[in-house]
Amino acid sequence: MTQEAVSKVINISKQTYYLKESGKRDFTLTEAKKLAKHFKTTVDDLFEK
């Protein structure tokens, strides 16, 4: 899935998504929940280090 497609899932710009994916910004809890729901996983599993 492209960064652009994922950014649309959580309703943010592609540039903002890049910053979050690269660790320069944090995902909000709402964004994390949307991603987890979309990928059919938990927030914990999604952000496991």
N, C-alpha and C positions, 0 to 999 in steps of 0.2 A: 504494500500500500504506500502511496507517495505521501510526502509531507503535506502537500496541498490537500489531498483527500482526507488525511487525518485532521488537519486544521479545520476543515469544513465540518467534521463530526462534532468538534467542540466549539465551533463558531468563533474562531480567532483567525488572524491573518497568518499566511504561510511564514512570514518573517518572525512573528511572535512565536509560532510553533517551533521554529528552528532554535530560537533563543532558549526556549524551555527544554527542548530535546537535548541541547548541548550543555545544559546545566547553568546557563547564565541567568535564567529566571526560573522560578518555581511554578509548578502547576497548581491551580487552585483545587480545593477539594471537589468542587462541582465539576471541573474539567476532568479530574482523575476518575470520578464516578462515571462520567459519560464515556470515557475511554474504556474503562473496565466493562461497562455494559456492552459497548460496541464489540469488544474483543471476547466477550463471554468469559471473563475471568474476574478476579477480585482486585481491588486496589493494591492490596499487599503483594500479590503475585506480579502485578504489572510493574510495580516500582521496586521490586526486590533487587538488592545490590549484589 
